[in-house]
Amino acid sequence: MRYHFIRVPIAVLTVVLLLGTALPACTPFPEPDYITYTSGLPGARDIAVVRPDGGHAFILTDDPQGLSSDNFEPVWDPNRQRIAFLSNRDGNIEVYVGVASEDAPVFYRITNSEFDESQVSWSADGNRIAYTSEDHEGRRTVQHVALNELVPTAVVFGSEGETDAAWSPTDNLIVFAKLKENGESDGIFLRDPSNVNIVQLTAGPHHFPTWAPDGKSIAYVSTQNDGQKDIYVINVSALGPTSEPLRVTQDGADDYGPSWSRDGSRIAFISDRSGNADVYTIAPNGGGLVMITQNAVNELSVAWGPDGSLVFPSGPEDRTALFIADADGQQQLTSGATATFPDW
């Protein structure tokens, strides 16, 4: 079975949302554990979903009008009913939200700028989206937008730039990497968009902050140790850090792409310590390292499922497939078109 999104003009969406009409429920997903991912090669990619057992796989953004577009990097909303993704279907790369149903699947264009957007993150209540854009000076900047207003607002004003935004899963807090004039990271910062205070959490070349499920810790990637990528964890509150940064990985290899398990007890990540990029898990205190994959090809990223399973794309870059790793071993979920950027 295949479902298609239909295009809703941004002006129409604005009227609908300002009138307070709720986005329709996502009826094709009676179970909350579908995996969404990017299907295809850059330039002609689509957003797809698949069950964890490999069944009921279908393309969401398949365009019946035959328009050429690139759709990629899907992210589930907190309720697993809507999918935010990036697409160039209207020119440059904008943020869209897809709402799938068997009768009238639709997608909505959320941003409307002259710049390319990236790095989408949902608020905990599912009513707002943060993303990275640019300003007219070419600086990267983190914006956030309420879905009932569609008026983008900068998280920081007057800085040299920001990137890597991530919204807290429990509070109205956004963490991001603040940039220096040369484009390098100046550290991880935090802000409540409804407040004026900007709180510095770390200082140094730090990127890709990722919240623990309880909203009390952040994992991030640092290159402060001779340029190699390491994963750190720091405890935080709305007022600032509540612990010193803890170096979780320290093996002389590149460790990156941290992803928290649903219970916060483990962090999955990618490491090239074996010669290829493989999936590992580790406790947030740096103990209990486990090698999950040992393949002759590279794993590109990793995400946790609700039952503690892991999903990751693996294979040559032009034909990766999705795999699941659980207590029973590894299972291939997709075949044919290249599969990347899974979110579960």
C-alpha positions as CSV (number, residue, x, y, z in Angstrom):
1,M,0.0,0.0,0.0
2,R,1.3,3.5,-0.9
3,Y,0.3,6.8,0.5
4,H,0.9,10.2,-1.1
5,F,1.1,13.7,0.4
6,I,-0.8,16.4,-1.3
7,R,0.5,20.0,-1.4
8,V,-1.2,22.7,0.7
9,P,-0.1,26.2,-0.1
10,I,1.6,28.1,2.7
11,A,-1.1,30.8,2.7
12,V,-3.9,28.3,3.1
13,L,-2.0,26.6,5.9
14,T,-1.5,29.9,7.7
15,V,-5.3,30.6,7.6
16,V,-6.1,27.1,8.8
17,L,-3.7,27.2,11.7
18,L,-4.6,30.7,12.8
19,L,-8.2,29.6,12.9
20,G,-7.1,27.0,15.4
21,T,-7.9,23.9,13.3
22,A,-5.9,21.0,14.6
23,L,-3.7,19.0,12.2
24,P,-5.4,15.7,11.4
25,A,-4.5,12.5,13.2
26,C,-2.1,10.1,11.5
27,T,-4.4,7.1,10.8
28,P,-2.1,4.8,8.8
29,F,0.1,4.2,11.9
30,P,-2.1,2.2,14.4
31,E,1.1,1.2,16.2
32,P,3.4,3.9,17.5
33,D,6.7,2.3,16.5
34,Y,7.0,2.8,12.8
35,I,10.5,3.8,11.6
36,T,10.7,6.8,9.2
37,Y,13.7,7.3,7.0
38,T,15.1,8.8,3.8
39,S,14.8,6.6,0.7
40,G,16.9,7.1,-2.5
41,L,20.0,9.1,-3.5
42,P,20.5,12.8,-3.0
43,G,18.6,14.9,-5.6
44,A,15.6,12.5,-5.8
45,R,15.0,11.3,-2.2
46,D,11.7,10.5,-0.6
47,I,10.4,10.1,3.0
48,A,9.4,6.5,3.8
49,V,8.2,4.5,6.7
50,V,8.6,0.8,7.6
51,R,7.5,-1.4,10.5
52,P,10.3,-2.8,12.8
53,D,9.7,-6.2,11.4
54,G,10.3,-5.0,7.8
55,G,6.6,-5.1,6.8
56,H,4.2,-2.4,5.6
57,A,6.9,-0.2,4.0
58,F,5.8,2.6,1.9
59,I,6.8,6.0,0.5
60,L,5.1,9.1,1.9
61,T,6.3,11.8,-0.4
62,D,5.9,10.0,-3.8
63,D,4.6,12.8,-6.0
64,P,1.8,11.7,-8.3
65,Q,2.4,14.8,-10.5
66,G,5.9,13.6,-11.3
67,L,7.6,16.7,-9.9
68,S,11.3,16.2,-9.2
69,S,12.2,17.1,-5.6
70,D,14.6,16.0,-2.8
71,N,13.0,15.1,0.5
72,F,15.1,14.0,3.4
73,E,16.0,13.9,7.1
74,P,12.6,13.0,8.6
75,V,11.9,13.5,12.3
76,W,8.9,12.2,14.2
77,D,7.0,14.5,16.4
78,P,6.8,13.5,20.1
79,N,3.4,11.8,19.6
80,R,4.7,9.9,16.5
81,Q,1.8,11.2,14.3
82,R,3.5,13.9,12.2
83,I,6.9,13.9,10.4
84,A,8.9,17.0,9.9
85,F,11.4,16.8,7.0
86,L,13.4,18.9,4.6
87,S,12.5,19.4,0.9
88,N,13.4,21.5,-2.1
89,R,10.1,20.9,-3.8
90,D,9.3,24.6,-3.9
91,G,12.8,25.8,-4.7
92,N,15.3,26.0,-1.9
93,I,15.4,23.7,1.1
94,E,12.5,24.4,3.5
95,V,10.9,22.6,6.5
96,Y,7.7,20.7,5.9
97,V,5.4,18.7,8.2
98,G,3.7,15.6,6.8
99,V,0.4,14.3,8.2
100,A,-0.5,10.9,6.7
101,S,-3.9,9.4,6.5
102,E,-5.5,6.8,4.2
103,D,-8.1,9.2,2.9
104,A,-6.3,12.6,2.5
105,P,-2.6,12.5,3.3
106,V,-1.2,16.1,3.3
107,F,2.1,17.9,3.9
108,Y,2.5,21.5,5.1
109,R,5.3,23.9,4.2
110,I,6.4,25.4,7.6
111,T,9.2,27.8,6.5
112,N,9.3,30.2,3.6
113,S,12.7,31.9,3.4
114,E,15.3,32.5,0.7
115,F,17.8,30.3,2.5
116,D,18.3,26.6,2.9
117,E,17.0,25.2,6.2
118,S,18.5,22.2,8.1
119,Q,18.6,20.4,11.5
120,V,14.9,20.1,12.5
121,S,13.9,19.5,16.1
122,W,10.4,19.3,17.7
123,S,9.4,21.0,20.9
124,A,8.2,18.7,23.7
125,D,4.5,19.6,23.1
126,G,4.8,19.1,19.4
127,N,3.6,22.7,18.7
128,R,6.9,24.3,17.6
129,I,9.9,23.4,15.5
130,A,13.5,24.6,15.8
131,Y,15.8,24.6,12.8
132,T,19.0,26.0,11.4
133,S,18.8,28.7,8.7
134,E,21.0,31.6,7.5
135,D,20.9,35.4,7.7
136,H,21.7,37.8,4.9
137,E,25.4,37.9,6.0
138,G,25.7,34.2,5.4
139,R,25.8,33.3,9.1
140,R,24.1,30.2,10.3
141,T,21.3,31.0,12.8
142,V,18.9,28.9,14.8
143,Q,15.2,29.8,14.4
144,H,12.1,28.5,16.0
145,V,8.5,28.7,14.7
146,A,5.1,28.0,16.3
147,L,2.9,25.9,14.0
148,N,-0.1,28.0,14.8
149,E,1.6,31.2,13.7
150,L,4.4,30.4,11.2
151,V,6.4,33.4,12.2
152,P,10.1,32.4,12.6
153,T,12.0,33.9,15.5
154,A,15.7,33.8,16.1
155,V,16.8,32.0,19.3
156,V,19.8,34.5,19.6
157,F,20.1,38.0,18.3
158,G,23.4,39.7,17.5
159,S,25.7,36.6,17.7
160,E,28.1,35.3,15.1
161,G,25.8,32.4,14.5
162,E,24.4,29.2,15.9
163,T,23.8,25.6,14.8
164,D,22.9,22.1,16.0
165,A,19.6,23.1,17.8
166,A,17.9,20.4,20.0
167,W,14.7,21.0,21.9
168,S,14.4,19.5,25.4
169,P,12.0,16.5,25.6
170,T,10.6,17.8,28.9
171,D,10.9,21.6,29.0
172,N,10.8,24.7,26.9
173,L,14.6,24.8,26.5
174,I,16.7,24.8,23.3
175,V,20.4,23.8,23.3
176,F,22.6,24.8,20.5
177,A,26.3,25.3,19.5
178,K,27.1,29.0,19.4
179,L,29.6,30.0,16.7
180,K,32.6,32.3,16.7
181,E,33.4,34.7,13.9
182,N,35.5,32.1,12.1
183,G,32.6,29.6,12.1
184,E,34.0,27.4,14.8
185,S,32.0,26.4,17.8
186,D,32.4,28.4,21.0
187,G,30.5,25.9,23.1
188,I,27.1,24.6,23.9
189,F,24.5,27.1,25.1
190,L,20.9,26.9,26.3
191,R,17.9,29.2,26.1
192,D,14.3,29.3,27.0
193,P,12.8,31.0,23.9
194,S,10.2,32.7,26.1
195,N,13.0,34.2,28.3
196,V,15.8,36.6,27.7
197,N,18.6,34.7,29.4
198,I,21.1,32.7,27.3
199,V,23.1,30.2,29.5
200,Q,26.5,28.9,28.6
201,L,26.9,25.2,29.3
202,T,30.3,24.4,27.9
203,A,33.3,26.2,26.3
204,G,35.2,24.8,23.4
205,P,34.8,23.1,20.0
206,H,31.5,21.3,20.9
207,H,28.7,20.3,18.6
208,F,25.5,18.2,18.2
209,P,24.1,18.3,21.7
210,T,21.5,15.6,22.3
211,W,19.1,15.5,25.3
212,A,18.7,12.6,27.6
213,P,15.0,11.5,27.8
214,D,14.6,13.0,31.3
215,G,15.8,16.4,30.1
216,K,18.5,16.5,32.8
217,S,21.6,15.6,30.8
218,I,23.1,16.4,27.4
219,A,25.5,14.3,25.3
220,Y,27.6,16.2,22.8
221,V,30.6,15.8,20.5
222,S,33.9,17.5,21.2
223,T,37.0,17.9,19.1
224,Q,39.0,19.5,21.9
225,N,41.4,16.5,22.2
226,D,43.8,17.0,19.2
227,G,40.8,17.3,16.8
228,Q,39.5,13.8,17.4
229,K,35.8,13.4,18.0
230,D,34.8,12.3,21.5
231,I,31.5,12.1,23.3
232,Y,30.9,14.0,26.5
233,V,28.0,14.2,28.9
234,I,27.0,17.1,31.1
235,N,24.1,17.5,33.6
236,V,22.1,20.6,33.1
237,S,19.1,22.6,34.3
238,A,17.4,25.8,33.1
239,L,19.9,27.8,35.1
240,G,23.0,26.1,33.7
241,P,25.3,23.1,34.2
242,T,24.8,21.0,37.3
243,S,28.0,19.0,36.8
244,E,31.4,19.2,35.1
245,P,31.5,17.7,31.6
246,L,32.4,14.0,31.7
247,R,34.4,12.5,28.8
248,V,32.6,9.3,28.0
249,T,34.8,8.0,25.1
250,Q,38.6,8.3,25.1
251,D,40.1,5.7,22.8
252,G,42.1,7.7,20.1
253,A,39.4,7.2,17.5
254,D,36.5,9.3,16.2
255,D,33.3,8.7,18.3
256,Y,30.2,10.7,17.2
257,G,26.5,10.6,16.6
258,P,25.3,10.0,20.2
259,S,21.7,8.7,20.6
260,W,20.1,8.1,24.1
261,S,18.1,5.0,24.8
262,R,14.5,5.6,25.8
263,D,15.3,4.9,29.5
264,G,18.5,7.1,29.5
265,S,20.7,4.2,30.6
266,R,22.7,3.8,27.4
267,I,24.1,6.0,24.7
268,A,24.6,4.5,21.2
269,F,27.2,6.1,18.9
270,I,29.3,5.5,15.8
271,S,33.1,4.9,16.2
272,D,35.8,4.1,13.7
273,R,38.0,2.5,16.4
274,S,37.9,-0.9,14.6
275,G,38.9,0.5,11.2
276,N,35.3,0.9,10.0
277,A,32.4,3.0,11.3
278,D,30.5,0.6,13.7
279,V,27.8,1.0,16.2
280,Y,28.6,0.9,19.9
281,T,26.7,1.5,23.1
282,I,28.0,2.8,26.4
283,A,26.7,3.9,29.8
284,P,26.5,7.7,30.3
285,N,29.3,7.4,33.0
286,G,31.7,5.9,30.4
287,G,31.4,2.3,31.5
288,G,30.0,-0.9,29.9
289,L,31.2,-0.4,26.3
290,V,29.5,-2.8,23.9
291,M,30.3,-3.3,20.3
292,I,27.1,-3.8,18.4
293,T,28.2,-4.2,14.8
294,Q,31.4,-5.5,13.2
295,N,31.0,-5.1,9.5
296,A,33.3,-4.6,6.5
297,V,31.1,-1.6,5.5
298,N,30.4,1.6,7.4
299,E,27.4,2.4,9.6
300,L,26.2,6.0,9.1
301,S,24.1,6.8,12.1
302,V,22.0,5.0,14.8
303,A,18.7,5.5,16.6
304,W,17.0,3.7,19.5
305,G,13.6,2.0,19.3
306,P,11.1,1.9,22.2
307,D,12.0,-1.7,23.1
308,G,15.8,-1.1,23.3
309,S,16.5,-2.2,19.7
310,L,18.7,-0.1,17.4
311,V,18.2,0.9,13.8
312,F,21.0,2.0,11.6
313,P,21.9,2.4,7.9
314,S,24.7,0.1,6.7
315,G,26.5,-0.5,3.4
316,P,28.2,1.3,0.6
317,E,27.2,5.0,0.6
318,D,25.2,4.6,-2.7
319,R,23.2,1.6,-1.6
320,T,22.8,1.5,2.2
321,A,20.0,-0.5,3.8
322,L,18.4,-0.2,7.2
323,F,19.1,-2.9,9.8
324,I,17.8,-3.5,13.3
325,A,20.0,-4.9,16.0
326,D,18.3,-6.5,19.1
327,A,18.8,-9.5,21.4
328,D,18.2,-11.9,18.5
329,G,20.9,-10.4,16.3
330,Q,20.7,-8.2,13.2
331,Q,17.8,-8.1,10.7
332,Q,17.7,-6.2,7.4
333,L,14.6,-4.0,7.0
334,T,14.9,-2.4,3.6
335,S,16.4,-3.3,0.2
336,G,16.6,-1.7,-3.2
337,A,16.7,2.1,-2.8
338,T,19.3,3.6,-0.5
339,A,18.0,4.1,3.1
340,T,19.5,6.8,5.4
341,F,18.6,9.1,8.3
342,P,16.3,6.7,10.3
343,D,14.2,8.1,13.2
344,W,12.3,5.7,15.4
